[in-house]
Amino acid sequence: MGSLVLVPTPIHDPLPLEPEALALLQKIALDPDWTILVEELKVARTRWLRWGLPREAIARFVTLNEHDQADSTKRVLEFLKKGGSAVLISDCGLPAFCDPGRILIDACHQAGVRVTSTPFPNSIALAVALSGFPHEQFFFAGFLPADSAGRKLALDRLARIEETLVVMDTPYRFRALLEDIAKSKLQNRPAFIATGLNSPSERLFRGSPADLLAKTGEVEKPEFVMVLRAHQTGRRN
């Protein structure tokens, strides 16, 4: 299996690309084992040249936007499953956050393809994008009460919210929070946990809360963000 790497880009065109992102693009620009996914060819071409990247790579760009993402997702996923890798670059900002690419990320998780990102300074937006969950609207629940009783009441309230939920807490309450969620009215919601974002120890997990208890058993007191998928009934996938 290959990997899919999100490459956040400056919101304001004249600003430089983040150094690690630039280094990655320089490395893979002409590598046939990598696909370069862009939102719009004209915008991507202009920015690519401004960043001093090789002009020859432009012919290798593959678009992934609202018009062609179904076909592009299918073709790219097959490439990734055969061992190729891809970068996903949006016109500006964080790819797949209220932007094309979410469907590809969701398909990657389901197929067991690794998803990650070059550095991005907002853990909430990054976790939502990496989750692959729908987030046309999402609710940031922040830090829940530290005591178990208060946390359980908060989880019951959150269970009544239909939108995708984002929860954070301190590393030493990671297991307790996950255990409470697995026993709460949220227990049937697909969940995503991102630990160590932007670090060498970064790990991403998806599954039911009960599944995640088992999958994260060896992870001790991580910095984390948790995303719980919106109710799927009547919602777009």
C-alpha positions as protocol buffer text, in pm:
chain_id: "A"
residue {
  index: 1
  type: MET
  ca { x: 0 y: 0 z: 0 }
}
residue {
  index: 2
  type: GLY
  ca { x: 111 y: 353 z: -72 }
}
residue {
  index: 3
  type: SER
  ca { x: 12 y: 667 z: 118 }
}
residue {
  index: 4
  type: LEU
  ca { x: -187 y: 985 z: 64 }
}
residue {
  index: 5
  type: VAL
  ca { x: -28 y: 1306 z: 188 }
}
residue {
  index: 6
  type: LEU
  ca { x: -226 y: 1628 z: 228 }
}
residue {
  index: 7
  type: VAL
  ca { x: -20 y: 1936 z: 144 }
}
residue {
  index: 8
  type: PRO
  ca { x: -165 y: 2254 z: 296 }
}
residue {
  index: 9
  type: THR
  ca { x: -81 y: 2568 z: 101 }
}
residue {
  index: 10
  type: PRO
  ca { x: -79 y: 2943 z: 184 }
}
residue {
  index: 11
  type: ILE
  ca { x: -418 y: 3115 z: 186 }
}
residue {
  index: 12
  type: HIS
  ca { x: -254 y: 3431 z: 50 }
}
residue {
  index: 13
  type: ASP
  ca { x: -85 y: 3354 z: -282 }
}
residue {
  index: 14
  type: PRO
  ca { x: 243 y: 3548 z: -239 }
}
residue {
  index: 15
  type: LEU
  ca { x: 331 y: 3372 z: 88 }
}
residue {
  index: 16
  type: PRO
  ca { x: 589 y: 3090 z: 70 }
}
residue {
  index: 17
  type: LEU
  ca { x: 503 y: 2724 z: 100 }
}
residue {
  index: 18
  type: GLU
  ca { x: 581 y: 2560 z: 436 }
}
residue {
  index: 19
  type: PRO
  ca { x: 942 y: 2423 z: 420 }
}
residue {
  index: 20
  type: GLU
  ca { x: 864 y: 2053 z: 480 }
}
residue {
  index: 21
  type: ALA
  ca { x: 586 y: 2065 z: 222 }
}
residue {
  index: 22
  type: LEU
  ca { x: 821 y: 2229 z: -28 }
}
residue {
  index: 23
  type: ALA
  ca { x: 1090 y: 1967 z: 38 }
}
residue {
  index: 24
  type: LEU
  ca { x: 842 y: 1685 z: -20 }
}
residue {
  index: 25
  type: LEU
  ca { x: 716 y: 1832 z: -348 }
}
residue {
  index: 26
  type: GLN
  ca { x: 1074 y: 1885 z: -469 }
}
residue {
  index: 27
  type: LYS
  ca { x: 1150 y: 1522 z: -389 }
}
residue {
  index: 28
  type: ILE
  ca { x: 847 y: 1364 z: -559 }
}
residue {
  index: 29
  type: ALA
  ca { x: 782 y: 1611 z: -844 }
}
residue {
  index: 30
  type: LEU
  ca { x: 919 y: 1382 z: -1117 }
}
residue {
  index: 31
  type: ASP
  ca { x: 887 y: 1048 z: -937 }
}
residue {
  index: 32
  type: PRO
  ca { x: 654 y: 812 z: -1131 }
}
residue {
  index: 33
  type: ASP
  ca { x: 565 y: 635 z: -806 }
}
residue {
  index: 34
  type: TRP
  ca { x: 385 y: 950 z: -694 }
}
residue {
  index: 35
  type: THR
  ca { x: 69 y: 1114 z: -827 }
}
residue {
  index: 36
  type: ILE
  ca { x: 17 y: 1490 z: -787 }
}
residue {
  index: 37
  type: LEU
  ca { x: -348 y: 1572 z: -721 }
}
residue {
  index: 38
  type: VAL
  ca { x: -457 y: 1933 z: -764 }
}
residue {
  index: 39
  type: GLU
  ca { x: -789 y: 2112 z: -742 }
}
residue {
  index: 40
  type: GLU
  ca { x: -771 y: 2337 z: -1050 }
}
residue {
  index: 41
  type: LEU
  ca { x: -497 y: 2312 z: -1313 }
}
residue {
  index: 42
  type: LYS
  ca { x: -453 y: 2684 z: -1378 }
}
residue {
  index: 43
  type: VAL
  ca { x: -426 y: 2779 z: -1011 }
}
residue {
  index: 44
  type: ALA
  ca { x: -200 y: 2484 z: -931 }
}
residue {
  index: 45
  type: ARG
  ca { x: 30 y: 2560 z: -1225 }
}
residue {
  index: 46
  type: THR
  ca { x: 76 y: 2924 z: -1123 }
}
residue {
  index: 47
  type: ARG
  ca { x: 152 y: 2839 z: -761 }
}
residue {
  index: 48
  type: TRP
  ca { x: 378 y: 2546 z: -850 }
}
residue {
  index: 49
  type: LEU
  ca { x: 603 y: 2769 z: -1061 }
}
residue {
  index: 50
  type: ARG
  ca { x: 600 y: 3045 z: -799 }
}
residue {
  index: 51
  type: TRP
  ca { x: 736 y: 2792 z: -548 }
}
residue {
  index: 52
  type: GLY
  ca { x: 1024 y: 2715 z: -785 }
}
residue {
  index: 53
  type: LEU
  ca { x: 920 y: 2358 z: -854 }
}
residue {
  index: 54
  type: PRO
  ca { x: 1009 y: 2183 z: -1184 }
}
residue {
  index: 55
  type: ARG
  ca { x: 795 y: 2287 z: -1479 }
}
residue {
  index: 56
  type: GLU
  ca { x: 814 y: 1935 z: -1624 }
}
residue {
  index: 57
  type: ALA
  ca { x: 599 y: 1802 z: -1339 }
}
residue {
  index: 58
  type: ILE
  ca { x: 298 y: 2010 z: -1442 }
}
residue {
  index: 59
  type: ALA
  ca { x: 215 y: 1760 z: -1718 }
}
residue {
  index: 60
  type: ARG
  ca { x: 170 y: 1500 z: -1442 }
}
residue {
  index: 61
  type: PHE
  ca { x: -100 y: 1691 z: -1253 }
}
residue {
  index: 62
  type: VAL
  ca { x: -428 y: 1504 z: -1197 }
}
residue {
  index: 63
  type: THR
  ca { x: -734 y: 1707 z: -1104 }
}
residue {
  index: 64
  type: LEU
  ca { x: -954 y: 1613 z: -812 }
}
residue {
  index: 65
  type: ASN
  ca { x: -1239 y: 1857 z: -765 }
}
residue {
  index: 66
  type: GLU
  ca { x: -1617 y: 1865 z: -725 }
}
residue {
  index: 67
  type: HIS
  ca { x: -1665 y: 1786 z: -1094 }
}
residue {
  index: 68
  type: ASP
  ca { x: -1446 y: 1479 z: -1127 }
}
residue {
  index: 69
  type: GLN
  ca { x: -1374 y: 1351 z: -777 }
}
residue {
  index: 70
  type: ALA
  ca { x: -1579 y: 1030 z: -817 }
}
residue {
  index: 71
  type: ASP
  ca { x: -1375 y: 915 z: -1120 }
}
residue {
  index: 72
  type: SER
  ca { x: -1047 y: 1052 z: -986 }
}
residue {
  index: 73
  type: THR
  ca { x: -1099 y: 887 z: -648 }
}
residue {
  index: 74
  type: LYS
  ca { x: -1150 y: 547 z: -809 }
}
residue {
  index: 75
  type: ARG
  ca { x: -840 y: 574 z: -1028 }
}
residue {
  index: 76
  type: VAL
  ca { x: -617 y: 717 z: -757 }
}
residue {
  index: 77
  type: LEU
  ca { x: -728 y: 461 z: -500 }
}
residue {
  index: 78
  type: GLU
  ca { x: -631 y: 177 z: -734 }
}
residue {
  index: 79
  type: PHE
  ca { x: -290 y: 341 z: -780 }
}
residue {
  index: 80
  type: LEU
  ca { x: -245 y: 370 z: -401 }
}
residue {
  index: 81
  type: LYS
  ca { x: -352 y: 10 z: -339 }
}
residue {
  index: 82
  type: LYS
  ca { x: -83 y: -105 z: -585 }
}
residue {
  index: 83
  type: GLY
  ca { x: 186 y: 72 z: -383 }
}
residue {
  index: 84
  type: GLY
  ca { x: 193 y: 418 z: -539 }
}
residue {
  index: 85
  type: SER
  ca { x: 162 y: 734 z: -331 }
}
residue {
  index: 86
  type: ALA
  ca { x: -5 y: 1070 z: -387 }
}
residue {
  index: 87
  type: VAL
  ca { x: 1 y: 1427 z: -266 }
}
residue {
  index: 88
  type: LEU
  ca { x: -325 y: 1621 z: -250 }
}
residue {
  index: 89
  type: ILE
  ca { x: -285 y: 1997 z: -297 }
}
residue {
  index: 90
  type: SER
  ca { x: -583 y: 2234 z: -276 }
}
residue {
  index: 91
  type: ASP
  ca { x: -602 y: 2578 z: -436 }
}
residue {
  index: 92
  type: CYS
  ca { x: -531 y: 2724 z: -92 }
}
residue {
  index: 93
  type: GLY
  ca { x: -546 y: 2618 z: 269 }
}
residue {
  index: 94
  type: LEU
  ca { x: -596 y: 2265 z: 403 }
}
residue {
  index: 95
  type: PRO
  ca { x: -698 y: 2001 z: 148 }
}
residue {
  index: 96
  type: ALA
  ca { x: -1018 y: 1805 z: 222 }
}
residue {
  index: 97
  type: PHE
  ca { x: -1132 y: 2051 z: 490 }
}
residue {
  index: 98
  type: CYS
  ca { x: -1456 y: 2185 z: 341 }
}
residue {
  index: 99
  type: ASP
  ca { x: -1277 y: 2114 z: 15 }
}
residue {
  index: 100
  type: PRO
  ca { x: -1255 y: 1831 z: -241 }
}
residue {
  index: 101
  type: GLY
  ca { x: -1069 y: 1523 z: -121 }
}
residue {
  index: 102
  type: ARG
  ca { x: -1281 y: 1402 z: 168 }
}
residue {
  index: 103
  type: ILE
  ca { x: -1426 y: 1113 z: -34 }
}
residue {
  index: 104
  type: LEU
  ca { x: -1076 y: 999 z: -131 }
}
residue {
  index: 105
  type: ILE
  ca { x: -959 y: 1012 z: 230 }
}
residue {
  index: 106
  type: ASP
  ca { x: -1262 y: 811 z: 342 }
}
residue {
  index: 107
  type: ALA
  ca { x: -1191 y: 551 z: 72 }
}
residue {
  index: 108
  type: CYS
  ca { x: -824 y: 534 z: 178 }
}
residue {
  index: 109
  type: HIS
  ca { x: -918 y: 460 z: 539 }
}
residue {
  index: 110
  type: GLN
  ca { x: -1157 y: 188 z: 428 }
}
residue {
  index: 111
  type: ALA
  ca { x: -889 y: 33 z: 204 }
}
residue {
  index: 112
  type: GLY
  ca { x: -615 y: 52 z: 466 }
}
residue {
  index: 113
  type: VAL
  ca { x: -415 y: 316 z: 280 }
}
residue {
  index: 114
  type: ARG
  ca { x: -212 y: 543 z: 509 }
}
residue {
  index: 115
  type: VAL
  ca { x: -320 y: 907 z: 520 }
}
residue {
  index: 116
  type: THR
  ca { x: -110 y: 1189 z: 665 }
}
residue {
  index: 117
  type: SER
  ca { x: -25 y: 1555 z: 608 }
}
residue {
  index: 118
  type: THR
  ca { x: 270 y: 1788 z: 589 }
}
residue {
  index: 119
  type: PRO
  ca { x: 273 y: 2028 z: 888 }
}
residue {
  index: 120
  type: PHE
  ca { x: -41 y: 2227 z: 961 }
}
residue {
  index: 121
  type: PRO
  ca { x: -77 y: 2434 z: 1280 }
}
residue {
  index: 122
  type: ASN
  ca { x: -445 y: 2374 z: 1364 }
}
residue {
  index: 123
  type: SER
  ca { x: -504 y: 2028 z: 1514 }
}
residue {
  index: 124
  type: ILE
  ca { x: -884 y: 2055 z: 1503 }
}
residue {
  index: 125
  type: ALA
  ca { x: -910 y: 2131 z: 1131 }
}
residue {
  index: 126
  type: LEU
  ca { x: -634 y: 1881 z: 1051 }
}
residue {
  index: 127
  type: ALA
  ca { x: -803 y: 1599 z: 1245 }
}
residue {
  index: 128
  type: VAL
  ca { x: -1138 y: 1671 z: 1079 }
}
residue {
  index: 129
  type: ALA
  ca { x: -974 y: 1664 z: 733 }
}
residue {
  index: 130
  type: LEU
  ca { x: -778 y: 1345 z: 806 }
}
residue {
  index: 131
  type: SER
  ca { x: -1085 y: 1168 z: 945 }
}
residue {
  index: 132
  type: GLY
  ca { x: -1258 y: 1154 z: 608 }
}
residue {
  index: 133
  type: PHE
  ca { x: -1591 y: 1211 z: 784 }
}
residue {
  index: 134
  type: PRO
  ca { x: -1857 y: 1450 z: 647 }
}
residue {
  index: 135
  type: HIS
  ca { x: -1817 y: 1794 z: 803 }
}
residue {
  index: 136
  type: GLU
  ca { x: -2032 y: 2040 z: 612 }
}
residue {
  index: 137
  type: GLN
  ca { x: -2119 y: 2132 z: 971 }
}
residue {
  index: 138
  type: PHE
  ca { x: -1939 y: 2005 z: 1279 }
}
residue {
  index: 139
  type: PHE
  ca { x: -1962 y: 2076 z: 1651 }
}
residue {
  index: 140
  type: PHE
  ca { x: -1650 y: 2143 z: 1853 }
}
residue {
  index: 141
  type: ALA
  ca { x: -1716 y: 2007 z: 2200 }
}
residue {
  index: 142
  type: GLY
  ca { x: -1374 y: 2102 z: 2333 }
}
residue {
  index: 143
  type: PHE
  ca { x: -1260 y: 1957 z: 2665 }
}
residue {
  index: 144
  type: LEU
  ca { x: -1523 y: 1759 z: 2855 }
}
residue {
  index: 145
  type: PRO
  ca { x: -1557 y: 1760 z: 3236 }
}
residue {
  index: 146
  type: ALA
  ca { x: -1268 y: 1595 z: 3419 }
}
residue {
  index: 147
  type: ASP
  ca { x: -1484 y: 1393 z: 3658 }
}
residue {
  index: 148
  type: SER
  ca { x: -1647 y: 1075 z: 3529 }
}
residue {
  index: 149
  type: ALA
  ca { x: -2003 y: 1169 z: 3626 }
}
residue {
  index: 150
  type: GLY
  ca { x: -1982 y: 1510 z: 3461 }
}
residue {
  index: 151
  type: ARG
  ca { x: -1821 y: 1360 z: 3153 }
}
residue {
  index: 152
  type: LYS
  ca { x: -2098 y: 1102 z: 3113 }
}
residue {
  index: 153
  type: LEU
  ca { x: -2364 y: 1373 z: 3134 }
}
residue {
  index: 154
  type: ALA
  ca { x: -2177 y: 1577 z: 2872 }
}
residue {
  index: 155
  type: LEU
  ca { x: -2158 y: 1274 z: 2642 }
}
residue {
  index: 156
  type: ASP
  ca { x: -2533 y: 1219 z: 2676 }
}
residue {
  index: 157
  type: ARG
  ca { x: -2589 y: 1580 z: 2567 }
}
residue {
  index: 158
  type: LEU
  ca { x: -2350 y: 1542 z: 2274 }
}
residue {
  index: 159
  type: ALA
  ca { x: -2531 y: 1229 z: 2158 }
}
residue {
  index: 160
  type: ARG
  ca { x: -2831 y: 1449 z: 2076 }
}
residue {
  index: 161
  type: ILE
  ca { x: -2623 y: 1654 z: 1830 }
}
residue {
  index: 162
  type: GLU
  ca { x: -2647 y: 1511 z: 1479 }
}
residue {
  index: 163
  type: GLU
  ca { x: -2342 y: 1683 z: 1330 }
}
residue {
  index: 164
  type: THR
  ca { x: -1988 y: 1547 z: 1333 }
}
residue {
  index: 165
  type: LEU
  ca { x: -1835 y: 1603 z: 1678 }
}
residue {
  index: 166
  type: VAL
  ca { x: -1480 y: 1702 z: 1772 }
}
residue {
  index: 167
  type: VAL
  ca { x: -1357 y: 1628 z: 2124 }
}
residue {
  index: 168
  type: MET
  ca { x: -1024 y: 1702 z: 2293 }
}
residue {
  index: 169
  type: ASP
  ca { x: -884 y: 1623 z: 2636 }
}
residue {
  index: 170
  type: THR
  ca { x: -559 y: 1592 z: 2824 }
}
residue {
  index: 171
  type: PRO
  ca { x: -338 y: 1291 z: 2744 }
}
residue {
  index: 172
  type: TYR
  ca { x: -383 y: 1131 z: 3086 }
}
residue {
  index: 173
  type: ARG
  ca { x: -764 y: 1118 z: 3039 }
}
residue {
  index: 174
  type: PHE
  ca { x: -741 y: 953 z: 2695 }
}
residue {
  index: 175
  type: ARG
  ca { x: -836 y: 601 z: 2808 }
}
residue {
  index: 176
  type: ALA
  ca { x: -1107 y: 715 z: 3050 }
}
residue {
  index: 177
  type: LEU
  ca { x: -1272 y: 931 z: 2782 }
}
residue {
  index: 178
  type: LEU
  ca { x: -1265 y: 653 z: 2523 }
}
residue {
  index: 179
  type: GLU
  ca { x: -1403 y: 401 z: 2772 }
}
residue {
  index: 180
  type: ASP
  ca { x: -1689 y: 636 z: 2864 }
}
residue {
  index: 181
  type: ILE
  ca { x: -1770 y: 700 z: 2497 }
}
residue {
  index: 182
  type: ALA
  ca { x: -1775 y: 324 z: 2429 }
}
residue {
  index: 183
  type: LYS
  ca { x: -2041 y: 288 z: 2699 }
}
residue {
  index: 184
  type: SER
  ca { x: -2239 y: 600 z: 2607 }
}
residue {
  index: 185
  type: LYS
  ca { x: -2515 y: 677 z: 2358 }
}
residue {
  index: 186
  type: LEU
  ca { x: -2234 y: 762 z: 2116 }
}
residue {
  index: 187
  type: GLN
  ca { x: -2108 y: 404 z: 2113 }
}
residue {
  index: 188
  type: ASN
  ca { x: -2242 y: 329 z: 1763 }
}
residue {
  index: 189
  type: ARG
  ca { x: -2093 y: 633 z: 1595 }
}
residue {
  index: 190
  type: PRO
  ca { x: -1785 y: 570 z: 1378 }
}
residue {
  index: 191
  type: ALA
  ca { x: -1492 y: 744 z: 1545 }
}
residue {
  index: 192
  type: PHE
  ca { x: -1149 y: 872 z: 1445 }
}
residue {
  index: 193
  type: ILE
  ca { x: -855 y: 942 z: 1673 }
}
residue {
  index: 194
  type: ALA
  ca { x: -543 y: 1133 z: 1567 }
}
residue {
  index: 195
  type: THR
  ca { x: -247 y: 1112 z: 1806 }
}
residue {
  index: 196
  type: GLY
  ca { x: 82 y: 1299 z: 1781 }
}
residue {
  index: 197
  type: LEU
  ca { x: -24 y: 1510 z: 1483 }
}
residue {
  index: 198
  type: ASN
  ca { x: 269 y: 1662 z: 1287 }
}
residue {
  index: 199
  type: SER
  ca { x: 517 y: 1447 z: 1481 }
}
residue {
  index: 200
  type: PRO
  ca { x: 718 y: 1134 z: 1392 }
}
residue {
  index: 201
  type: SER
  ca { x: 494 y: 938 z: 1630 }
}
residue {
  index: 202
  type: GLU
  ca { x: 171 y: 1042 z: 1454 }
}
residue {
  index: 203
  type: ARG
  ca { x: -89 y: 764 z: 1436 }
}
residue {
  index: 204
  type: LEU
  ca { x: -444 y: 767 z: 1302 }
}
residue {
  index: 205
  type: PHE
  ca { x: -718 y: 524 z: 1402 }
}
residue {
  index: 206
  type: ARG
  ca { x: -1073 y: 471 z: 1273 }
}
residue {
  index: 207
  type: GLY
  ca { x: -1348 y: 240 z: 1393 }
}
residue {
  index: 208
  type: SER
  ca { x: -1619 y: 214 z: 1655 }
}
residue {
  index: 209
  type: PRO
  ca { x: -1530 y: 347 z: 2002 }
}
residue {
  index: 210
  type: ALA
  ca { x: -1504 y: -14 z: 2123 }
}
residue {
  index: 211
  type: ASP
  ca { x: -1270 y: -100 z: 1833 }
}
residue {
  index: 212
  type: LEU
  ca { x: -1054 y: 199 z: 1911 }
}
residue {
  index: 213
  type: LEU
  ca { x: -1015 y: 87 z: 2271 }
}
residue {
  index: 214
  type: ALA
  ca { x: -845 y: -225 z: 2139 }
}
residue {
  index: 215
  type: LYS
  ca { x: -652 y: -56 z: 1857 }
}
residue {
  index: 216
  type: THR
  ca { x: -502 y: 207 z: 2087 }
}
residue {
  index: 217
  type: GLY
  ca { x: -420 y: -28 z: 2372 }
}
residue {
  index: 218
  type: GLU
  ca { x: -45 y: 24 z: 2337 }
}
residue {
  index: 219
  type: VAL
  ca { x: -71 y: 404 z: 2303 }
}
residue {
  index: 220
  type: GLU
  ca { x: 5 y: 564 z: 2638 }
}
residue {
  index: 221
  type: LYS
  ca { x: -122 y: 910 z: 2729 }
}
residue {
  index: 222
  type: PRO
  ca { x: -106 y: 1062 z: 2378 }
}
residue {
  index: 223
  type: GLU
  ca { x: -178 y: 1414 z: 2266 }
}
residue {
  index: 224
  type: PHE
  ca { x: -495 y: 1353 z: 2067 }
}
residue {
  index: 225
  type: VAL
  ca { x: -802 y: 1484 z: 1889 }
}
residue {
  index: 226
  type: MET
  ca { x: -1112 y: 1267 z: 1852 }
}
residue {
  index: 227
  type: VAL
  ca { x: -1374 y: 1302 z: 1578 }
}
residue {
  index: 228
  type: LEU
  ca { x: -1713 y: 1127 z: 1591 }
}
residue {
  index: 229
  type: ARG
  ca { x: -1900 y: 1097 z: 1264 }
}
residue {
  index: 230
  type: ALA
  ca { x: -2237 y: 1267 z: 1213 }
}
residue {
  index: 231
  type: HIS
  ca { x: -2551 y: 1056 z: 1213 }
}
residue {
  index: 232
  type: GLN
  ca { x: -2559 y: 905 z: 865 }
}
residue {
  index: 233
  type: THR
  ca { x: -2936 y: 887 z: 819 }
}
residue {
  index: 234
  type: GLY
  ca { x: -3042 y: 1151 z: 567 }
}
residue {
  index: 235
  type: ARG
  ca { x: -2687 y: 1285 z: 532 }
}
residue {
  index: 236
  type: ARG
  ca { x: -2450 y: 1290 z: 239 }
}
residue {
  index: 237
  type: ASN
  ca { x: -2164 y: 1039 z: 247 }
}
